[in-house]
Amino acid sequence: MISKSYTKPSLFAIAVTFTILLAGASREHPGQVPANSASAPERLLRDLKSNDAATRRAAAGQIGGMRARDGIPALVEALSDKEASVREASAFALGQIADRQGYEPLTRALKDKDPEVRAAAAFSLGMLGDQAASELLSKALDDPEASVRGSAITAMGLLQDDEGVDEIAEMLADPSYDVRYSAVWALGRIGEPDAAEHLRAAMAMMEVSRVSESMKEAFRLAALNSLENLRTGESGSSGATSRPRRASDSRDDGKESKASRPVMIRQPIKAALTERALRARVSGLVGLRVLVEVSGRPVRAYVTRRLGYGLDQRAVETVMQYRFDPALASGLPQTAWINLDVKF
């Protein structure tokens, strides 16, 4: 693996809580992990109709963070809100709930006049995991706004759209750092071996780019991680794989053969700020809920607390590059959820 480039999981400003799920959720399509059974509180549904735009936006975000399926009709209605920020929050929330009911409304939101709404819709279509969105996302690569192009690429990576590899590889020459970062991440997620040459060339181009050293390092790590995925054939697509499943990095010395424990972070990476966040001088924490399969690889990540400015999407890309030691129950690896914060 690429552990030489990672830092040890010390404090890293990540707050971690654990909840073990002993179901075979990772055997499903990676974009189709069912929403939980929580219901949207009546208070939030009322807030979505408030006269105050900030209240409506906050309510949409909370419903999405809860992944409350019964809030979908209200969120779909909010996609027609007069305030772009409310439409954006609603589009993003539909992606977190990841229910097929949101598909058609999100495809319409891809044509919204506001680029942030289009970007949220593109990312959310990837979160839904419906391959039918691939052609629409491909067209979004021509959007004049970098935020939309980057979100479309991330979505194609989430969908593991192998037919889009050539298009994504072309985006490695995009003038936007964020678009190129998403392209590198998506190519590793899809796992097409022919992308290796493009990834190496992208690393070389980044070395002479006029961006900060921290951004170059984040890009380099993402590219190396993607190259490793291509080399090993591990794209993090599902738990149903013909590859051998390993538990706890094979470090069992016989003393813990019947041990039980939650998921443990083995190799985190430092998240890089987006260009939008840098311009706005935004920093903080993005809350995530991550599904980790028995091999220790993350297969899905949902946003439970947002920062905006493209940082929520970047947090998902970042945590999907983490490596974990899987949860154990009586010594056996388990599919499990882990809640964590990614610091920017």
C-alpha positions in Angstrom: 0.0 0.0 0.0 1.1 3.6 0.2 1.4 3.9 4.0 4.7 5.8 3.6 2.9 8.8 2.4 0.3 8.8 5.2 0.5 10.1 8.8 -0.2 8.0 11.8 -3.7 8.4 13.2 -2.9 10.4 16.2 -5.2 13.2 17.2 -5.6 14.5 13.6 -8.5 16.6 15.0 -10.9 13.7 14.2 -13.7 12.9 16.6 -14.8 9.3 16.2 -17.8 7.4 17.4 -18.7 3.9 16.4 -21.9 1.9 15.5 -21.6 -1.7 14.3 -23.9 -2.9 11.6 -23.9 -6.7 11.3 -25.8 -6.7 8.0 -24.5 -7.4 4.5 -25.1 -3.8 3.3 -21.8 -3.7 1.4 -23.1 -6.5 -0.8 -25.5 -4.0 -2.4 -24.7 -1.6 -5.2 -22.3 1.0 -3.6 -24.8 3.7 -4.4 -27.8 2.0 -2.9 -27.3 1.8 0.9 -30.8 2.2 2.2 -31.7 5.3 4.3 -32.2 4.7 8.0 -35.7 4.5 9.5 -35.6 8.0 11.2 -38.5 10.2 10.4 -38.2 13.9 9.7 -39.5 15.8 12.7 -42.6 17.9 12.0 -40.6 20.9 13.2 -38.2 20.5 10.3 -40.9 20.0 7.7 -42.6 23.2 9.0 -39.2 25.0 8.8 -38.9 24.1 5.1 -41.9 26.4 4.6 -40.6 29.2 6.8 -40.5 32.8 5.5 -36.8 32.9 6.4 -34.5 31.4 3.8 -31.8 30.6 6.3 -34.3 28.5 8.3 -35.4 26.7 5.1 -31.8 26.0 4.2 -30.9 24.7 7.6 -34.0 22.4 7.7 -33.1 20.9 4.3 -29.6 20.2 5.6 -30.8 18.5 8.8 -33.3 16.3 6.9 -30.5 15.2 4.6 -28.1 14.6 7.5 -30.8 12.4 9.1 -31.3 10.6 5.8 -35.0 10.8 6.5 -36.8 9.3 3.6 -40.2 10.7 4.5 -38.7 14.2 4.0 -38.2 13.6 0.3 -41.4 15.1 -1.0 -40.7 18.3 1.0 -37.2 18.5 -0.3 -38.3 18.0 -3.9 -40.8 20.8 -3.5 -37.9 23.0 -2.1 -36.0 22.5 -5.3 -38.3 25.2 -6.7 -37.6 27.6 -3.9 -36.9 31.2 -4.9 -33.6 31.2 -3.0 -30.7 29.4 -4.6 -29.2 28.5 -1.3 -32.3 26.6 -0.3 -32.4 24.8 -3.7 -28.8 23.8 -3.2 -29.3 22.5 0.3 -32.3 20.5 -0.9 -30.5 19.0 -3.8 -27.6 18.0 -1.6 -29.9 16.5 1.0 -31.6 14.3 -1.6 -28.2 12.8 -2.4 -27.6 11.9 1.2 -30.9 10.1 1.6 -29.9 8.2 -1.6 -33.4 7.1 -2.6 -34.5 6.6 -6.2 -37.4 9.0 -5.6 -34.9 11.9 -5.9 -33.6 10.9 -9.3 -35.9 12.8 -11.7 -36.0 16.0 -9.6 -32.2 16.0 -9.4 -31.9 15.6 -13.2 -34.0 18.7 -13.6 -31.9 20.5 -11.0 -28.9 19.9 -13.2 -30.3 22.7 -15.4 -30.7 25.2 -12.6 -29.5 28.7 -13.3 -27.4 28.7 -10.2 -24.0 26.8 -10.5 -24.0 25.7 -6.8 -27.4 24.0 -7.3 -26.1 22.3 -10.5 -23.0 21.1 -8.6 -25.1 19.7 -5.7 -27.4 18.0 -8.1 -24.5 16.3 -10.0 -22.9 15.1 -6.8 -26.2 13.8 -5.5 -26.9 11.8 -8.6 -23.6 10.1 -8.0 -24.7 9.4 -4.4 -27.9 7.8 -5.7 -25.8 5.3 -7.6 -28.1 5.1 -10.6 -26.1 4.4 -13.8 -28.8 6.0 -15.8 -27.3 9.4 -14.8 -24.0 8.7 -16.5 -24.9 10.4 -19.8 -26.2 13.5 -18.0 -23.1 13.7 -15.9 -21.0 13.4 -19.0 -22.7 16.5 -20.5 -22.1 18.4 -17.2 -18.3 18.1 -17.9 -18.8 20.9 -20.3 -20.4 23.2 -17.7 -18.6 26.6 -17.6 -18.4 26.4 -13.8 -15.6 24.4 -12.3 -17.7 23.5 -9.3 -20.2 21.7 -11.6 -17.5 20.0 -13.6 -15.8 18.7 -10.5 -19.0 17.5 -8.9 -19.9 15.6 -12.2 -16.5 13.9 -12.1 -16.9 12.9 -8.5 -20.3 11.5 -9.3 -19.0 9.5 -12.2 -16.4 8.1 -9.8 -19.1 7.2 -7.3 -21.0 5.4 -10.1 -17.7 3.7 -11.2 -18.6 4.7 -14.8 -15.9 2.9 -16.7 -17.3 4.2 -20.0 -16.4 7.7 -18.8 -12.7 7.0 -18.1 -11.4 8.7 -21.3 -13.6 11.8 -20.6 -12.4 12.0 -17.0 -8.8 11.6 -18.1 -9.2 14.6 -20.4 -10.3 16.6 -17.3 -6.8 16.1 -15.8 -5.8 19.1 -17.9 -8.6 21.3 -16.6 -7.5 24.8 -15.4 -9.2 24.2 -12.1 -7.2 22.4 -9.3 -10.4 21.0 -7.8 -11.5 19.5 -11.2 -8.2 17.8 -11.6 -8.2 16.5 -8.0 -11.7 15.0 -8.5 -10.5 13.5 -11.8 -7.6 11.8 -10.1 -9.8 10.5 -7.4 -12.5 9.2 -9.8 -10.0 7.4 -12.0 -8.8 5.4 -8.9 -12.4 4.8 -7.9 -13.3 3.3 -11.3 -10.1 1.3 -11.4 -9.4 1.1 -15.1 -5.7 0.1 -15.5 -5.3 2.2 -18.7 -5.7 5.3 -16.5 -2.3 4.8 -14.9 -0.4 6.7 -17.6 -2.7 9.6 -17.3 -2.3 9.7 -13.5 1.5 9.8 -13.7 1.3 12.6 -16.2 -1.1 14.5 -14.0 1.3 14.3 -11.1 4.1 15.6 -13.2 1.9 18.5 -14.4 0.9 19.3 -10.8 4.5 19.7 -9.7 4.9 22.8 -12.0 1.5 24.2 -11.2 1.1 27.5 -9.3 -0.6 26.1 -6.3 0.5 25.7 -2.7 2.8 22.9 -1.6 0.0 21.5 0.7 -2.3 21.3 -2.4 0.4 19.6 -4.4 0.9 17.1 -1.6 -2.8 16.3 -1.4 -3.0 15.9 -5.1 0.1 13.6 -5.1 -1.4 11.4 -2.3 -4.7 11.1 -4.2 -2.9 10.1 -7.4 -0.7 7.6 -5.6 -3.7 6.1 -3.9 -5.5 5.8 -7.2 -2.5 4.2 -8.8 -2.4 1.7 -6.0 -6.1 0.9 -6.6 -5.3 0.3 -10.2 -2.4 -1.9 -9.4 -4.3 -4.1 -6.9 -7.6 -4.0 -8.6 -9.2 -2.6 -5.5 -11.7 0.1 -6.4 -13.8 -0.2 -3.3 -16.8 -1.1 -5.3 -18.5 -3.7 -3.0 -18.0 -6.3 -0.4 -18.9 -9.1 -2.8 -15.5 -9.8 -4.3 -13.5 -12.7 -5.3 -10.4 -11.3 -3.6 -9.4 -12.8 -0.2 -10.9 -10.9 2.7 -8.4 -10.0 5.4 -9.1 -9.0 9.0 -7.1 -6.5 11.0 -4.2 -6.5 8.5 -3.3 -10.1 9.5 -1.8 -8.9 12.8 -3.6 -11.4 15.1 -1.1 -12.9 17.4 -3.5 -15.5 18.7 -4.4 -13.5 21.8 -7.4 -11.8 20.2 -9.0 -14.6 18.2 -12.3 -14.0 19.9 -12.0 -10.2 20.3 -14.7 -7.8 19.5 -14.0 -4.2 18.6 -15.3 -1.3 16.5 -13.8 0.0 13.3 -10.4 1.6 13.8 -8.8 4.1 11.5 -5.5 2.7 10.3 -4.4 5.3 7.7 -6.0 8.7 7.5 -4.9 11.5 5.1 -5.1 15.2 5.5 -7.9 16.8 3.6 -7.1 19.7 1.2 -9.1 22.8 1.1 -11.0 23.6 -2.1 -10.3 26.7 -4.2 -13.7 28.1 -3.2 -13.0 27.6 0.5 -9.5 29.1 0.2 -11.0 32.3 -1.4 -13.7 32.5 1.3 -11.2 31.6 4.1 -13.5 28.9 5.3 -12.4 26.1 7.7 -14.0 23.7 10.1 -15.3 20.2 10.4 -17.4 18.1 8.0 -19.2 15.2 9.7 -19.4 11.9 7.9 -21.0 8.5 8.4 -18.9 5.9 6.6 -19.6 2.3 5.8 -16.5 0.1 6.1 -16.6 -3.5 4.7 -14.9 -6.5 6.1 -11.7 -5.9 4.1 -11.3 -2.5 5.9 -12.1 -0.5 2.8 -14.7 2.3 2.9 -17.5 1.7 0.4 -19.9 4.6 1.1 -19.8 7.9 3.0 -22.7 10.2 3.8 -22.4 13.8 5.0 -24.1 14.4 8.4 -22.8 18.0 9.0 -21.9 20.4 6.2 -19.4 23.2 5.6 -20.2 24.1 2.0 -17.8 25.6 -0.5 -17.2 22.2 -2.0 -15.7 20.9 1.3 -18.5 18.3 1.8 -17.7 16.7 -1.5 -13.9 16.9 -0.8 -14.5 15.3 2.6 -16.2 12.3 1.0 -13.3 12.0 -1.5 -10.8 12.2 1.3 -12.4 9.6 3.6 -12.8 7.2 0.7 -9.0 7.1 0.6 -8.7 6.2 4.3 -7.7 2.7 5.3 -9.4 1.0 8.3 -9.1 -2.0 10.4 -12.6 -3.6 10.2 -14.9 -4.2 13.2 -14.6 -7.6 14.8 -17.3 -9.6 16.6 -15.9 -12.7 18.3 -12.8 -12.4 16.2 -14.7 -12.3 12.9 -14.6 -9.1 10.6 -17.9 -7.3 10.2 -19.4 -4.7 8.0 -19.7 -1.6 10.1 -20.5 2.1 10.2 -18.1 4.7 11.7 -19.0 8.3 12.4 -16.1 10.7 12.1 -15.2 14.4 11.4 -12.8 15.5 8.7 -11.0 18.7 9.5 -10.3 21.5 7.1 
